[in-house]
Every structure is written in structure tokens, then in C-alpha cells.
Amino acid sequence: MLHTVVMAGGSGTRFWPQSRNTMPKQLLKLVGDHTMIQATTERCNHLTDDQHIWIATNRVLAEEIQNQLPKIPPEQILIEPVPRNTAPCIGLAAIHLLKQDPEAIMLVASSDQIIQPESGFHSTIKLATTLIEAKPDTLVLIGVPPTHPATGYGYIQCGPPLETLKLNGYQVQEFKEKPDPQTAQRYCDEGNHLWNCGIFVWKAQAILESFARFEPEMHKHLMLISDAIQTPHYEDVLNQNFPAMKSESIDYAILEKSKDNVAVIQADFEWDDVGNWINLQKYYPADSDGNTIIGLHCGIDTSNNIIRTTDDHLIATIGVENFLIVHTPDATLMAPKKDESAIKKLVNLLKERGYERFL
């Protein structure tokens, strides 16, 4: 049976000041009427019901996630004691799934992506499960056809097509790091590279066997945790063994070492990780002066800005151009749009200055 595992432990600092430690990007309504995590689980509900959706997060976010997703069984909100990247996170989910369903197939998705149309997402995942049912040891990645030479994404180089199964899929030839602009353009021109969007489908048993093969130390800790599931000692064993695992992405830990049984299926959908405030412009129509306005605003000689405010707070501007302005009840950000990447530096500076209450 197919189960969905939603990874929801990130901090989302690039959306400060709206994104905070206790209310990061995935718990915000950035696009549409639902929060990012609500939209993610709703999208997956067409493939797996609430009883087969699992959320991997941290202790700080668990209560709010339960509030936003009241139909998810509380025992299926898996709490990571410390951040350890995606490999330990996925391993923890796999051992829990296997306790409930020895034949479990995992759909692993991030909680903070925009995917359209949903019908294309559903058909793509169904193709992946068809492949896994035919070849149970296959680790399937979903790759998105690039629409522009993005330098912020990893790429998957497609190898020979999976012609025998008549799927829109390929063997994985090679994983590529985030490229420079010239290399990214070459990937787009060659036509055989896909964005690695971090959506995976595989049998829980197959990924666990891959841990045993390529990350035996990590596998040892996972097995100790597995033995304690549904016992009074689970929390103690988890708190002892999860932090002992190294922080590693699933790509580095497993996938890049498993090329003999890794496949990629081309996504039949558009994908956006909504990585920063600039990305929101495509989802909100600009006014006649090129401003993206989310909330109340009144301006004179104001053009090409992104302005977001909360509640009924009005932002008024005169002579402002190419700026990002974000208002929240206790913090306001003003930054040149071209230098939005400096938000991460600003967040670090706030920590240094002792302003943790605003983070």
C-alpha cells in the first residue's frame, strides 16, 4: 500500500519576518487559502488517505502541525529530536511504516512546494508505483523538466529510457550539483537533464536495505529505534540514537551510491519550491505600476515592489522602487529586491544581537 511521508521540519528563514522558528514557511498561507503543509497533504489525499499520511517534523512544530492537520493520527506525526537532514528523517519514517505495513511503498514529499496541476502529480506518482510493483528494489526519483537555467537546484542526468515498461522514465545516469549559470544553460539545451525536486517513491524495505548497504552505522541506529517502537522505551531510545546519526541528505547517503537500481520519472506537472519572496510574484498579479501587493497598500510614485502586510495594517509608500516590504505585528523588513539573499545574513545578525524573540 502507498503511504505518504511529508518532511516538515525546515525553518524557512528566507521568508523572515513572516516565517519564524515556531511558524516557518510550511505552516504559512503564502499562496492560496491553505498553508503549504495543508496544500501538500490535500494533494496527496487523492493517493493516500489520512490514515496513511505521516509527517516528519521537530518538537517545536508538532503541536501546530496537529492543529493544522487534525485528521492525521497523532502517532503518525514523527518527532525528530534534533535536525539531521533528510537521510535519517526518511530512515525514521521507513521503520515506522514497516511496523504498520511490511509491504509499504513510500511517497516522500516536502511540505513547502507548489505543484500544478494536481492531476499531473497524481498520474506521475501512479507511474512510479507501477514501476515499483514491477521492480520492487527500484528507488524512484521524480525529475522536473527545467523551464529555465536555474542555478539553485540539483540536476539529474537521464540515462537510457525504461522502454520495457513503456514509462516516461529513465535510468539515472548521474547526479549534478547546483551548477553555475553557463552549466545550467547547457543542461537546458541538452534536453536530458531534469531538476531534482526532492520527491521520491520506493518500498520502505528497499530504502532500509539501501541504508544497510551504504550507511551501516546509520542503519544500526535505525534498527535500535525500530526495536523500541510501540514500547515504553521508545522516546529514550530515539533520543539516544537519532542524534548519533550523522547529518546527511538522502541524495549523498544513498541515491548517489545506488545507481544500479535508481530510476527517474519525468514529472507531468510544474513545480516550484517557492524559495523566497521574489518567487511569490508569479502567483499574485502585479498592479499597473508593477507592484505585487498582498494586503493593504496605498502609494505614490511606487513601482516594481513586493509589499506584504498582515491583518488590517496599511503600508503607505512614496517614491519607493524595487523594494521588498514585509510587515508583521512585531517586525518589519525593508530590503532592495535585488539583495533579497541578504535576509539570511540579517537573520544571523539578529541572533548575534540578541533578538531571538523575533526569530
Buried (B, 14 or more C-beta within 10 A) or exposed (E): EBBBBBBBBBBBBBBBBBBBBEBBBBBBEBBEEBBBBBBBBEBBBEBBEBEBBBBBBBEBBBEBBBEBBEEBEEEBBBBBBEEBBBBBBBBBBBBBBBEBBEEBBBBBBBBBBBBEEBEBBBBBBEBBBBBBEEBBBBBBBBBBBBEEBBEEBBBBBBBEBBEEBEBBBBBBBEBBEEBEEEBBBEBBEEEEBBBBBBBBBBBBBBBBBBBEEBBEEBBBBBBBBBEBBEEEEBEEBBBBBBBBBEEBBBBBBBBBBBBEBBBBBBBBBBBBBBBBBBBBBEBBEBBEEEBBBBBBBEBEEBBBBBBBBEEEEEBEBEEBBEBBBBBBEEBEBEBEBEEBEEBEEBBEEBEEEEEEEBB
